[in-house]
Amino acid sequence: MLRGFGAVLAILAGTSGVAANCYEIIGCDDSSHFSRSDLSRMSCQSLWEVRNLIYQQNGYCFQTERARNAFGNSGCWITNQSEVRLNAYERENVARISQAEKAKGCN
């Protein structure tokens, strides 16, 4: 289902909607501040996956074909991305990931 993580990131926890996603290099998405320097070393694909995993674990129903193919919509309940409730860490991490994607020119 997920492609592109390879040796760069190791998922240590699942995406059940109640558990955070934790990564060997950047930490847990709901309790760690991702560093800009660590994010700058990640590929566009990995940044996209990590950002969208934060939304998935918080119940977002993906609208794009790319995201539905990668993550599916099983168990989702929120169709408006702006209504997804993120904690302070998640909100900051999504913003930092988006900044890193923009700096890299990711699509």
Phi and psi restraints in degrees (range 20) as a CNS / XPLOR table:
assign (resid 1 and name C) (resid 2 and name N)
       (resid 2 and name CA) (resid 2 and name C) 1.0 -94.2 20.0 2
assign (resid 2 and name N) (resid 2 and name CA)
       (resid 2 and name C) (resid 3 and name N) 1.0 134.5 20.0 2
assign (resid 2 and name C) (resid 3 and name N)
       (resid 3 and name CA) (resid 3 and name C) 1.0 -124.3 20.0 2
assign (resid 3 and name N) (resid 3 and name CA)
       (resid 3 and name C) (resid 4 and name N) 1.0 153.9 20.0 2
assign (resid 3 and name C) (resid 4 and name N)
       (resid 4 and name CA) (resid 4 and name C) 1.0 102.5 20.0 2
assign (resid 4 and name N) (resid 4 and name CA)
       (resid 4 and name C) (resid 5 and name N) 1.0 -10.2 20.0 2
assign (resid 4 and name C) (resid 5 and name N)
       (resid 5 and name CA) (resid 5 and name C) 1.0 -76.8 20.0 2
assign (resid 5 and name N) (resid 5 and name CA)
       (resid 5 and name C) (resid 6 and name N) 1.0 -42.7 20.0 2
assign (resid 5 and name C) (resid 6 and name N)
       (resid 6 and name CA) (resid 6 and name C) 1.0 43.2 20.0 2
assign (resid 6 and name N) (resid 6 and name CA)
       (resid 6 and name C) (resid 7 and name N) 1.0 -133.2 20.0 2
assign (resid 6 and name C) (resid 7 and name N)
       (resid 7 and name CA) (resid 7 and name C) 1.0 -81.8 20.0 2
assign (resid 7 and name N) (resid 7 and name CA)
       (resid 7 and name C) (resid 8 and name N) 1.0 -12.3 20.0 2
assign (resid 7 and name C) (resid 8 and name N)
       (resid 8 and name CA) (resid 8 and name C) 1.0 -67.9 20.0 2
assign (resid 8 and name N) (resid 8 and name CA)
       (resid 8 and name C) (resid 9 and name N) 1.0 -46.3 20.0 2
assign (resid 8 and name C) (resid 9 and name N)
       (resid 9 and name CA) (resid 9 and name C) 1.0 -127.2 20.0 2
assign (resid 9 and name N) (resid 9 and name CA)
       (resid 9 and name C) (resid 10 and name N) 1.0 146.1 20.0 2
assign (resid 9 and name C) (resid 10 and name N)
       (resid 10 and name CA) (resid 10 and name C) 1.0 -122.1 20.0 2
assign (resid 10 and name N) (resid 10 and name CA)
       (resid 10 and name C) (resid 11 and name N) 1.0 118.6 20.0 2
assign (resid 10 and name C) (resid 11 and name N)
       (resid 11 and name CA) (resid 11 and name C) 1.0 -76.3 20.0 2
assign (resid 11 and name N) (resid 11 and name CA)
       (resid 11 and name C) (resid 12 and name N) 1.0 123.4 20.0 2
assign (resid 11 and name C) (resid 12 and name N)
       (resid 12 and name CA) (resid 12 and name C) 1.0 -101.4 20.0 2
assign (resid 12 and name N) (resid 12 and name CA)
       (resid 12 and name C) (resid 13 and name N) 1.0 -18.5 20.0 2
assign (resid 12 and name C) (resid 13 and name N)
       (resid 13 and name CA) (resid 13 and name C) 1.0 -133.2 20.0 2
assign (resid 13 and name N) (resid 13 and name CA)
       (resid 13 and name C) (resid 14 and name N) 1.0 156.8 20.0 2
assign (resid 13 and name C) (resid 14 and name N)
       (resid 14 and name CA) (resid 14 and name C) 1.0 -78.0 20.0 2
assign (resid 14 and name N) (resid 14 and name CA)
       (resid 14 and name C) (resid 15 and name N) 1.0 -173.1 20.0 2
assign (resid 14 and name C) (resid 15 and name N)
       (resid 15 and name CA) (resid 15 and name C) 1.0 -121.5 20.0 2
assign (resid 15 and name N) (resid 15 and name CA)
       (resid 15 and name C) (resid 16 and name N) 1.0 54.2 20.0 2
assign (resid 15 and name C) (resid 16 and name N)
       (resid 16 and name CA) (resid 16 and name C) 1.0 -79.8 20.0 2
assign (resid 16 and name N) (resid 16 and name CA)
       (resid 16 and name C) (resid 17 and name N) 1.0 -7.2 20.0 2
assign (resid 16 and name C) (resid 17 and name N)
       (resid 17 and name CA) (resid 17 and name C) 1.0 95.6 20.0 2
assign (resid 17 and name N) (resid 17 and name CA)
       (resid 17 and name C) (resid 18 and name N) 1.0 -15.0 20.0 2
assign (resid 17 and name C) (resid 18 and name N)
       (resid 18 and name CA) (resid 18 and name C) 1.0 -117.8 20.0 2
assign (resid 18 and name N) (resid 18 and name CA)
       (resid 18 and name C) (resid 19 and name N) 1.0 -20.1 20.0 2
assign (resid 18 and name C) (resid 19 and name N)
       (resid 19 and name CA) (resid 19 and name C) 1.0 -104.5 20.0 2
assign (resid 19 and name N) (resid 19 and name CA)
       (resid 19 and name C) (resid 20 and name N) 1.0 144.7 20.0 2
assign (resid 19 and name C) (resid 20 and name N)
       (resid 20 and name CA) (resid 20 and name C) 1.0 -74.3 20.0 2
assign (resid 20 and name N) (resid 20 and name CA)
       (resid 20 and name C) (resid 21 and name N) 1.0 161.8 20.0 2
assign (resid 20 and name C) (resid 21 and name N)
       (resid 21 and name CA) (resid 21 and name C) 1.0 -95.4 20.0 2
assign (resid 21 and name N) (resid 21 and name CA)
       (resid 21 and name C) (resid 22 and name N) 1.0 127.1 20.0 2
assign (resid 21 and name C) (resid 22 and name N)
       (resid 22 and name CA) (resid 22 and name C) 1.0 -118.0 20.0 2
assign (resid 22 and name N) (resid 22 and name CA)
       (resid 22 and name C) (resid 23 and name N) 1.0 140.1 20.0 2
assign (resid 22 and name C) (resid 23 and name N)
       (resid 23 and name CA) (resid 23 and name C) 1.0 -126.0 20.0 2
assign (resid 23 and name N) (resid 23 and name CA)
       (resid 23 and name C) (resid 24 and name N) 1.0 140.8 20.0 2
assign (resid 23 and name C) (resid 24 and name N)
       (resid 24 and name CA) (resid 24 and name C) 1.0 -56.0 20.0 2
assign (resid 24 and name N) (resid 24 and name CA)
       (resid 24 and name C) (resid 25 and name N) 1.0 -40.1 20.0 2
assign (resid 24 and name C) (resid 25 and name N)
       (resid 25 and name CA) (resid 25 and name C) 1.0 -89.8 20.0 2
assign (resid 25 and name N) (resid 25 and name CA)
       (resid 25 and name C) (resid 26 and name N) 1.0 -37.2 20.0 2
assign (resid 25 and name C) (resid 26 and name N)
       (resid 26 and name CA) (resid 26 and name C) 1.0 -110.6 20.0 2
assign (resid 26 and name N) (resid 26 and name CA)
       (resid 26 and name C) (resid 27 and name N) 1.0 -12.3 20.0 2
assign (resid 26 and name C) (resid 27 and name N)
       (resid 27 and name CA) (resid 27 and name C) 1.0 100.4 20.0 2
assign (resid 27 and name N) (resid 27 and name CA)
       (resid 27 and name C) (resid 28 and name N) 1.0 -167.4 20.0 2
assign (resid 27 and name C) (resid 28 and name N)
       (resid 28 and name CA) (resid 28 and name C) 1.0 -90.6 20.0 2
assign (resid 28 and name N) (resid 28 and name CA)
       (resid 28 and name C) (resid 29 and name N) 1.0 134.9 20.0 2
assign (resid 28 and name C) (resid 29 and name N)
       (resid 29 and name CA) (resid 29 and name C) 1.0 -69.1 20.0 2
assign (resid 29 and name N) (resid 29 and name CA)
       (resid 29 and name C) (resid 30 and name N) 1.0 -18.4 20.0 2
assign (resid 29 and name C) (resid 30 and name N)
       (resid 30 and name CA) (resid 30 and name C) 1.0 -106.3 20.0 2
assign (resid 30 and name N) (resid 30 and name CA)
       (resid 30 and name C) (resid 31 and name N) 1.0 2.8 20.0 2
assign (resid 30 and name C) (resid 31 and name N)
       (resid 31 and name CA) (resid 31 and name C) 1.0 -146.7 20.0 2
assign (resid 31 and name N) (resid 31 and name CA)
       (resid 31 and name C) (resid 32 and name N) 1.0 7.4 20.0 2
assign (resid 31 and name C) (resid 32 and name N)
       (resid 32 and name CA) (resid 32 and name C) 1.0 -128.6 20.0 2
assign (resid 32 and name N) (resid 32 and name CA)
       (resid 32 and name C) (resid 33 and name N) 1.0 145.2 20.0 2
assign (resid 32 and name C) (resid 33 and name N)
       (resid 33 and name CA) (resid 33 and name C) 1.0 -88.0 20.0 2
assign (resid 33 and name N) (resid 33 and name CA)
       (resid 33 and name C) (resid 34 and name N) 1.0 115.4 20.0 2
assign (resid 33 and name C) (resid 34 and name N)
       (resid 34 and name CA) (resid 34 and name C) 1.0 -67.7 20.0 2
assign (resid 34 and name N) (resid 34 and name CA)
       (resid 34 and name C) (resid 35 and name N) 1.0 132.5 20.0 2
assign (resid 34 and name C) (resid 35 and name N)
       (resid 35 and name CA) (resid 35 and name C) 1.0 -81.4 20.0 2
assign (resid 35 and name N) (resid 35 and name CA)
       (resid 35 and name C) (resid 36 and name N) 1.0 143.9 20.0 2
assign (resid 35 and name C) (resid 36 and name N)
       (resid 36 and name CA) (resid 36 and name C) 1.0 -61.1 20.0 2
assign (resid 36 and name N) (resid 36 and name CA)
       (resid 36 and name C) (resid 37 and name N) 1.0 -37.4 20.0 2
assign (resid 36 and name C) (resid 37 and name N)
       (resid 37 and name CA) (resid 37 and name C) 1.0 -67.4 20.0 2
assign (resid 37 and name N) (resid 37 and name CA)
       (resid 37 and name C) (resid 38 and name N) 1.0 -39.3 20.0 2
assign (resid 37 and name C) (resid 38 and name N)
       (resid 38 and name CA) (resid 38 and name C) 1.0 -65.0 20.0 2
assign (resid 38 and name N) (resid 38 and name CA)
       (resid 38 and name C) (resid 39 and name N) 1.0 -43.7 20.0 2
assign (resid 38 and name C) (resid 39 and name N)
       (resid 39 and name CA) (resid 39 and name C) 1.0 -64.1 20.0 2
assign (resid 39 and name N) (resid 39 and name CA)
       (resid 39 and name C) (resid 40 and name N) 1.0 -34.3 20.0 2
assign (resid 39 and name C) (resid 40 and name N)
       (resid 40 and name CA) (resid 40 and name C) 1.0 -66.3 20.0 2
assign (resid 40 and name N) (resid 40 and name CA)
       (resid 40 and name C) (resid 41 and name N) 1.0 -20.6 20.0 2
assign (resid 40 and name C) (resid 41 and name N)
       (resid 41 and name CA) (resid 41 and name C) 1.0 -87.6 20.0 2
assign (resid 41 and name N) (resid 41 and name CA)
       (resid 41 and name C) (resid 42 and name N) 1.0 -6.6 20.0 2
assign (resid 41 and name C) (resid 42 and name N)
       (resid 42 and name CA) (resid 42 and name C) 1.0 -87.3 20.0 2
assign (resid 42 and name N) (resid 42 and name CA)
       (resid 42 and name C) (resid 43 and name N) 1.0 153.5 20.0 2
assign (resid 42 and name C) (resid 43 and name N)
       (resid 43 and name CA) (resid 43 and name C) 1.0 -74.8 20.0 2
assign (resid 43 and name N) (resid 43 and name CA)
       (resid 43 and name C) (resid 44 and name N) 1.0 161.1 20.0 2
assign (resid 43 and name C) (resid 44 and name N)
       (resid 44 and name CA) (resid 44 and name C) 1.0 -56.9 20.0 2
assign (resid 44 and name N) (resid 44 and name CA)
       (resid 44 and name C) (resid 45 and name N) 1.0 -42.5 20.0 2
assign (resid 44 and name C) (resid 45 and name N)
       (resid 45 and name CA) (resid 45 and name C) 1.0 -61.8 20.0 2
assign (resid 45 and name N) (resid 45 and name CA)
       (resid 45 and name C) (resid 46 and name N) 1.0 -46.2 20.0 2
assign (resid 45 and name C) (resid 46 and name N)
       (resid 46 and name CA) (resid 46 and name C) 1.0 -64.9 20.0 2
assign (resid 46 and name N) (resid 46 and name CA)
       (resid 46 and name C) (resid 47 and name N) 1.0 -41.1 20.0 2
assign (resid 46 and name C) (resid 47 and name N)
       (resid 47 and name CA) (resid 47 and name C) 1.0 -60.2 20.0 2
assign (resid 47 and name N) (resid 47 and name CA)
       (resid 47 and name C) (resid 48 and name N) 1.0 -45.4 20.0 2
assign (resid 47 and name C) (resid 48 and name N)
       (resid 48 and name CA) (resid 48 and name C) 1.0 -60.8 20.0 2
assign (resid 48 and name N) (resid 48 and name CA)
       (resid 48 and name C) (resid 49 and name N) 1.0 -44.2 20.0 2
assign (resid 48 and name C) (resid 49 and name N)
       (resid 49 and name CA) (resid 49 and name C) 1.0 -64.4 20.0 2
assign (resid 49 and name N) (resid 49 and name CA)
       (resid 49 and name C) (resid 50 and name N) 1.0 -46.5 20.0 2
assign (resid 49 and name C) (resid 50 and name N)
       (resid 50 and name CA) (resid 50 and name C) 1.0 -63.6 20.0 2
assign (resid 50 and name N) (resid 50 and name CA)
       (resid 50 and name C) (resid 51 and name N) 1.0 -44.9 20.0 2
assign (resid 50 and name C) (resid 51 and name N)
       (resid 51 and name CA) (resid 51 and name C) 1.0 -59.5 20.0 2
assign (resid 51 and name N) (resid 51 and name CA)
       (resid 51 and name C) (resid 52 and name N) 1.0 -46.0 20.0 2
assign (resid 51 and name C) (resid 52 and name N)
       (resid 52 and name CA) (resid 52 and name C) 1.0 -73.7 20.0 2
assign (resid 52 and name N) (resid 52 and name CA)
       (resid 52 and name C) (resid 53 and name N) 1.0 -27.7 20.0 2
assign (resid 52 and name C) (resid 53 and name N)
       (resid 53 and name CA) (resid 53 and name C) 1.0 -64.2 20.0 2
assign (resid 53 and name N) (resid 53 and name CA)
       (resid 53 and name C) (resid 54 and name N) 1.0 -33.6 20.0 2
assign (resid 53 and name C) (resid 54 and name N)
       (resid 54 and name CA) (resid 54 and name C) 1.0 -62.3 20.0 2
assign (resid 54 and name N) (resid 54 and name CA)
       (resid 54 and name C) (resid 55 and name N) 1.0 -44.4 20.0 2
assign (resid 54 and name C) (resid 55 and name N)
       (resid 55 and name CA) (resid 55 and name C) 1.0 -67.0 20.0 2
assign (resid 55 and name N) (resid 55 and name CA)
       (resid 55 and name C) (resid 56 and name N) 1.0 -41.2 20.0 2
assign (resid 55 and name C) (resid 56 and name N)
       (resid 56 and name CA) (resid 56 and name C) 1.0 -60.6 20.0 2
assign (resid 56 and name N) (resid 56 and name CA)
       (resid 56 and name C) (resid 57 and name N) 1.0 -45.8 20.0 2
assign (resid 56 and name C) (resid 57 and name N)
       (resid 57 and name CA) (resid 57 and name C) 1.0 -68.0 20.0 2
assign (resid 57 and name N) (resid 57 and name CA)
       (resid 57 and name C) (resid 58 and name N) 1.0 -11.7 20.0 2
assign (resid 57 and name C) (resid 58 and name N)
       (resid 58 and name CA) (resid 58 and name C) 1.0 -107.3 20.0 2
assign (resid 58 and name N) (resid 58 and name CA)
       (resid 58 and name C) (resid 59 and name N) 1.0 16.0 20.0 2
assign (resid 58 and name C) (resid 59 and name N)
       (resid 59 and name CA) (resid 59 and name C) 1.0 92.4 20.0 2
assign (resid 59 and name N) (resid 59 and name CA)
       (resid 59 and name C) (resid 60 and name N) 1.0 10.5 20.0 2
assign (resid 59 and name C) (resid 60 and name N)
       (resid 60 and name CA) (resid 60 and name C) 1.0 -73.0 20.0 2
assign (resid 60 and name N) (resid 60 and name CA)
       (resid 60 and name C) (resid 61 and name N) 1.0 136.7 20.0 2
assign (resid 60 and name C) (resid 61 and name N)
       (resid 61 and name CA) (resid 61 and name C) 1.0 -94.8 20.0 2
assign (resid 61 and name N) (resid 61 and name CA)
       (resid 61 and name C) (resid 62 and name N) 1.0 113.1 20.0 2
assign (resid 61 and name C) (resid 62 and name N)
       (resid 62 and name CA) (resid 62 and name C) 1.0 -69.2 20.0 2
assign (resid 62 and name N) (resid 62 and name CA)
       (resid 62 and name C) (resid 63 and name N) 1.0 143.1 20.0 2
assign (resid 62 and name C) (resid 63 and name N)
       (resid 63 and name CA) (resid 63 and name C) 1.0 -100.9 20.0 2
assign (resid 63 and name N) (resid 63 and name CA)
       (resid 63 and name C) (resid 64 and name N) 1.0 -29.8 20.0 2
assign (resid 63 and name C) (resid 64 and name N)
       (resid 64 and name CA) (resid 64 and name C) 1.0 -86.8 20.0 2
assign (resid 64 and name N) (resid 64 and name CA)
       (resid 64 and name C) (resid 65 and name N) 1.0 151.6 20.0 2
assign (resid 64 and name C) (resid 65 and name N)
       (resid 65 and name CA) (resid 65 and name C) 1.0 -61.4 20.0 2
assign (resid 65 and name N) (resid 65 and name CA)
       (resid 65 and name C) (resid 66 and name N) 1.0 -41.6 20.0 2
assign (resid 65 and name C) (resid 66 and name N)
       (resid 66 and name CA) (resid 66 and name C) 1.0 -57.7 20.0 2
assign (resid 66 and name N) (resid 66 and name CA)
       (resid 66 and name C) (resid 67 and name N) 1.0 -47.8 20.0 2
assign (resid 66 and name C) (resid 67 and name N)
       (resid 67 and name CA) (resid 67 and name C) 1.0 -70.3 20.0 2
assign (resid 67 and name N) (resid 67 and name CA)
       (resid 67 and name C) (resid 68 and name N) 1.0 -39.7 20.0 2
assign (resid 67 and name C) (resid 68 and name N)
       (resid 68 and name CA) (resid 68 and name C) 1.0 -62.9 20.0 2
assign (resid 68 and name N) (resid 68 and name CA)
       (resid 68 and name C) (resid 69 and name N) 1.0 -39.9 20.0 2
assign (resid 68 and name C) (resid 69 and name N)
       (resid 69 and name CA) (resid 69 and name C) 1.0 -65.8 20.0 2
assign (resid 69 and name N) (resid 69 and name CA)
       (resid 69 and name C) (resid 70 and name N) 1.0 -37.4 20.0 2
assign (resid 69 and name C) (resid 70 and name N)
       (resid 70 and name CA) (resid 70 and name C) 1.0 -79.0 20.0 2
assign (resid 70 and name N) (resid 70 and name CA)
       (resid 70 and name C) (resid 71 and name N) 1.0 -40.6 20.0 2
assign (resid 70 and name C) (resid 71 and name N)
       (resid 71 and name CA) (resid 71 and name C) 1.0 -116.1 20.0 2
assign (resid 71 and name N) (resid 71 and name CA)
       (resid 71 and name C) (resid 72 and name N) 1.0 -23.2 20.0 2
assign (resid 71 and name C) (resid 72 and name N)
       (resid 72 and name CA) (resid 72 and name C) 1.0 71.8 20.0 2
assign (resid 72 and name N) (resid 72 and name CA)
       (resid 72 and name C) (resid 73 and name N) 1.0 179.6 20.0 2
assign (resid 72 and name C) (resid 73 and name N)
       (resid 73 and name CA) (resid 73 and name C) 1.0 -128.4 20.0 2
assign (resid 73 and name N) (resid 73 and name CA)
       (resid 73 and name C) (resid 74 and name N) 1.0 18.4 20.0 2
assign (resid 73 and name C) (resid 74 and name N)
       (resid 74 and name CA) (resid 74 and name C) 1.0 -63.3 20.0 2
assign (resid 74 and name N) (resid 74 and name CA)
       (resid 74 and name C) (resid 75 and name N) 1.0 127.1 20.0 2
assign (resid 74 and name C) (resid 75 and name N)
       (resid 75 and name CA) (resid 75 and name C) 1.0 79.2 20.0 2
assign (resid 75 and name N) (resid 75 and name CA)
       (resid 75 and name C) (resid 76 and name N) 1.0 3.4 20.0 2
assign (resid 75 and name C) (resid 76 and name N)
       (resid 76 and name CA) (resid 76 and name C) 1.0 -77.1 20.0 2
assign (resid 76 and name N) (resid 76 and name CA)
       (resid 76 and name C) (resid 77 and name N) 1.0 158.1 20.0 2
assign (resid 76 and name C) (resid 77 and name N)
       (resid 77 and name CA) (resid 77 and name C) 1.0 -145.0 20.0 2
assign (resid 77 and name N) (resid 77 and name CA)
       (resid 77 and name C) (resid 78 and name N) 1.0 -2.6 20.0 2
assign (resid 77 and name C) (resid 78 and name N)
       (resid 78 and name CA) (resid 78 and name C) 1.0 -118.9 20.0 2
assign (resid 78 and name N) (resid 78 and name CA)
       (resid 78 and name C) (resid 79 and name N) 1.0 120.3 20.0 2
assign (resid 78 and name C) (resid 79 and name N)
       (resid 79 and name CA) (resid 79 and name C) 1.0 -97.4 20.0 2
assign (resid 79 and name N) (resid 79 and name CA)
       (resid 79 and name C) (resid 80 and name N) 1.0 -15.0 20.0 2
assign (resid 79 and name C) (resid 80 and name N)
       (resid 80 and name CA) (resid 80 and name C) 1.0 -106.7 20.0 2
assign (resid 80 and name N) (resid 80 and name CA)
       (resid 80 and name C) (resid 81 and name N) 1.0 114.7 20.0 2
assign (resid 80 and name C) (resid 81 and name N)
       (resid 81 and name CA) (resid 81 and name C) 1.0 -57.4 20.0 2
assign (resid 81 and name N) (resid 81 and name CA)
       (resid 81 and name C) (resid 82 and name N) 1.0 -34.2 20.0 2
assign (resid 81 and name C) (resid 82 and name N)
       (resid 82 and name CA) (resid 82 and name C) 1.0 -69.5 20.0 2
assign (resid 82 and name N) (resid 82 and name CA)
       (resid 82 and name C) (resid 83 and name N) 1.0 -13.4 20.0 2
assign (resid 82 and name C) (resid 83 and name N)
       (resid 83 and name CA) (resid 83 and name C) 1.0 -94.9 20.0 2
assign (resid 83 and name N) (resid 83 and name CA)
       (resid 83 and name C) (resid 84 and name N) 1.0 -1.4 20.0 2
assign (resid 83 and name C) (resid 84 and name N)
       (resid 84 and name CA) (resid 84 and name C) 1.0 -71.2 20.0 2
assign (resid 84 and name N) (resid 84 and name CA)
       (resid 84 and name C) (resid 85 and name N) 1.0 126.7 20.0 2
assign (resid 84 and name C) (resid 85 and name N)
       (resid 85 and name CA) (resid 85 and name C) 1.0 -85.7 20.0 2
assign (resid 85 and name N) (resid 85 and name CA)
       (resid 85 and name C) (resid 86 and name N) 1.0 114.6 20.0 2
assign (resid 85 and name C) (resid 86 and name N)
       (resid 86 and name CA) (resid 86 and name C) 1.0 -113.6 20.0 2
assign (resid 86 and name N) (resid 86 and name CA)
       (resid 86 and name C) (resid 87 and name N) 1.0 143.0 20.0 2
assign (resid 86 and name C) (resid 87 and name N)
       (resid 87 and name CA) (resid 87 and name C) 1.0 -76.9 20.0 2
assign (resid 87 and name N) (resid 87 and name CA)
       (resid 87 and name C) (resid 88 and name N) 1.0 177.0 20.0 2
assign (resid 87 and name C) (resid 88 and name N)
       (resid 88 and name CA) (resid 88 and name C) 1.0 -60.8 20.0 2
assign (resid 88 and name N) (resid 88 and name CA)
       (resid 88 and name C) (resid 89 and name N) 1.0 -40.2 20.0 2
assign (resid 88 and name C) (resid 89 and name N)
       (resid 89 and name CA) (resid 89 and name C) 1.0 -63.7 20.0 2
assign (resid 89 and name N) (resid 89 and name CA)
       (resid 89 and name C) (resid 90 and name N) 1.0 -48.3 20.0 2
assign (resid 89 and name C) (resid 90 and name N)
       (resid 90 and name CA) (resid 90 and name C) 1.0 -60.7 20.0 2
assign (resid 90 and name N) (resid 90 and name CA)
       (resid 90 and name C) (resid 91 and name N) 1.0 -43.5 20.0 2
assign (resid 90 and name C) (resid 91 and name N)
       (resid 91 and name CA) (resid 91 and name C) 1.0 -61.2 20.0 2
assign (resid 91 and name N) (resid 91 and name CA)
       (resid 91 and name C) (resid 92 and name N) 1.0 -46.4 20.0 2
assign (resid 91 and name C) (resid 92 and name N)
       (resid 92 and name CA) (resid 92 and name C) 1.0 -65.0 20.0 2
assign (resid 92 and name N) (resid 92 and name CA)
       (resid 92 and name C) (resid 93 and name N) 1.0 -42.5 20.0 2
assign (resid 92 and name C) (resid 93 and name N)
       (resid 93 and name CA) (resid 93 and name C) 1.0 -65.0 20.0 2
assign (resid 93 and name N) (resid 93 and name CA)
       (resid 93 and name C) (resid 94 and name N) 1.0 -40.6 20.0 2
assign (resid 93 and name C) (resid 94 and name N)
       (resid 94 and name CA) (resid 94 and name C) 1.0 -61.2 20.0 2
assign (resid 94 and name N) (resid 94 and name CA)
       (resid 94 and name C) (resid 95 and name N) 1.0 -43.0 20.0 2
assign (resid 94 and name C) (resid 95 and name N)
       (resid 95 and name CA) (resid 95 and name C) 1.0 -64.1 20.0 2
assign (resid 95 and name N) (resid 95 and name CA)
       (resid 95 and name C) (resid 96 and name N) 1.0 -43.4 20.0 2
assign (resid 95 and name C) (resid 96 and name N)
       (resid 96 and name CA) (resid 96 and name C) 1.0 -67.0 20.0 2
assign (resid 96 and name N) (resid 96 and name CA)
       (resid 96 and name C) (resid 97 and name N) 1.0 -38.9 20.0 2
assign (resid 96 and name C) (resid 97 and name N)
       (resid 97 and name CA) (resid 97 and name C) 1.0 -64.3 20.0 2
assign (resid 97 and name N) (resid 97 and name CA)
       (resid 97 and name C) (resid 98 and name N) 1.0 -44.4 20.0 2
assign (resid 97 and name C) (resid 98 and name N)
       (resid 98 and name CA) (resid 98 and name C) 1.0 -60.3 20.0 2
assign (resid 98 and name N) (resid 98 and name CA)
       (resid 98 and name C) (resid 99 and name N) 1.0 -40.4 20.0 2
assign (resid 98 and name C) (resid 99 and name N)
       (resid 99 and name CA) (resid 99 and name C) 1.0 -63.9 20.0 2
assign (resid 99 and name N) (resid 99 and name CA)
       (resid 99 and name C) (resid 100 and name N) 1.0 -41.6 20.0 2
assign (resid 99 and name C) (resid 100 and name N)
       (resid 100 and name CA) (resid 100 and name C) 1.0 -65.0 20.0 2
assign (resid 100 and name N) (resid 100 and name CA)
       (resid 100 and name C) (resid 101 and name N) 1.0 -41.0 20.0 2
assign (resid 100 and name C) (resid 101 and name N)
       (resid 101 and name CA) (resid 101 and name C) 1.0 -62.5 20.0 2
assign (resid 101 and name N) (resid 101 and name CA)
       (resid 101 and name C) (resid 102 and name N) 1.0 -43.1 20.0 2
assign (resid 101 and name C) (resid 102 and name N)
       (resid 102 and name CA) (resid 102 and name C) 1.0 -64.0 20.0 2
assign (resid 102 and name N) (resid 102 and name CA)
       (resid 102 and name C) (resid 103 and name N) 1.0 -43.8 20.0 2
assign (resid 102 and name C) (resid 103 and name N)
       (resid 103 and name CA) (resid 103 and name C) 1.0 -62.2 20.0 2
assign (resid 103 and name N) (resid 103 and name CA)
       (resid 103 and name C) (resid 104 and name N) 1.0 -33.4 20.0 2
assign (resid 103 and name C) (resid 104 and name N)
       (resid 104 and name CA) (resid 104 and name C) 1.0 -84.0 20.0 2
assign (resid 104 and name N) (resid 104 and name CA)
       (resid 104 and name C) (resid 105 and name N) 1.0 -12.2 20.0 2
assign (resid 104 and name C) (resid 105 and name N)
       (resid 105 and name CA) (resid 105 and name C) 1.0 76.7 20.0 2
assign (resid 105 and name N) (resid 105 and name CA)
       (resid 105 and name C) (resid 106 and name N) 1.0 29.3 20.0 2
assign (resid 105 and name C) (resid 106 and name N)
       (resid 106 and name CA) (resid 106 and name C) 1.0 -69.5 20.0 2
assign (resid 106 and name N) (resid 106 and name CA)
       (resid 106 and name C) (resid 107 and name N) 1.0 153.9 20.0 2
